[in-house]
Amino acid sequence: MIRTQIYLTDKQRSALALIAKNLGKKQSEIIRDAVDRLIDQAGQNHKKEVLQKAAGIWKNRTDLPDFRAMRSEWDR
């Protein structure tokens, strides 16, 4: 692990200390958990954003074969 220094407000520090005490964990462990959740959330949001941008990219393309006609041939 890499040591990192952060600055917290008095309110943040007090709340973090209370949460740590209630969970029986160290404050650093709770901070790492929160950072992991933020990273996961950002990754999921990025995936969702990419999928939303990709939706419909093949719509109205004239250079592609007629897939409905191709599939109807397979159904025979």
C-alpha positions in Angstrom: 0.0 0.0 0.0 1.0 3.6 -0.6 0.7 6.1 2.2 -1.5 9.0 1.3 -2.2 12.1 3.2 -5.7 13.7 3.1 -7.3 16.7 4.7 -10.7 16.3 6.4 -12.9 18.9 8.0 -13.6 18.5 11.7 -17.1 17.3 10.9 -15.8 14.7 8.5 -13.2 13.5 10.9 -15.7 13.2 13.8 -18.2 11.3 11.6 -15.5 9.0 10.3 -14.3 8.3 13.8 -17.8 7.4 14.9 -18.4 5.1 11.9 -15.1 3.4 12.5 -16.0 2.8 16.2 -19.4 1.5 15.3 -18.1 -0.9 12.7 -15.0 -1.9 14.7 -12.7 -0.9 11.8 -9.8 1.5 11.4 -10.5 4.8 9.8 -8.0 4.1 7.0 -9.9 0.9 6.2 -13.2 2.7 5.9 -11.6 5.3 3.7 -10.2 2.6 1.4 -13.6 1.0 1.2 -15.2 4.3 0.2 -12.6 4.9 -2.4 -13.1 1.4 -3.8 -16.9 2.1 -4.0 -16.3 5.4 -5.8 -14.0 3.7 -8.3 -16.5 1.0 -9.0 -19.3 3.5 -9.4 -17.3 5.6 -11.8 -16.5 2.5 -13.8 -20.1 1.5 -14.0 -21.1 5.0 -15.0 -18.5 5.0 -17.8 -19.7 1.7 -19.1 -23.3 2.9 -19.1 -22.3 6.1 -20.9 -20.4 4.2 -23.6 -23.4 1.9 -24.2 -25.8 4.8 -24.4 -23.5 6.5 -26.9 -23.3 3.3 -29.0 -27.1 2.8 -29.0 -28.4 3.1 -32.6 -25.0 3.7 -34.3 -26.0 1.2 -37.0 -29.4 2.9 -37.6 -30.0 4.3 -41.0 -26.9 2.8 -42.5 -27.1 2.2 -46.2 -23.8 0.4 -46.7 -24.9 -2.7 -44.7 -26.7 -5.8 -46.1 -30.4 -6.3 -45.5 -30.2 -8.4 -42.3 -34.0 -9.1 -42.2 -33.7 -10.7 -45.7 -30.7 -12.7 -44.6 -32.4 -14.0 -41.5 -35.6 -14.9 -43.4 -33.4 -17.2 -45.5 -32.1 -19.0 -42.4 -35.7 -19.5 -41.2 -36.5 -21.6 -44.2 
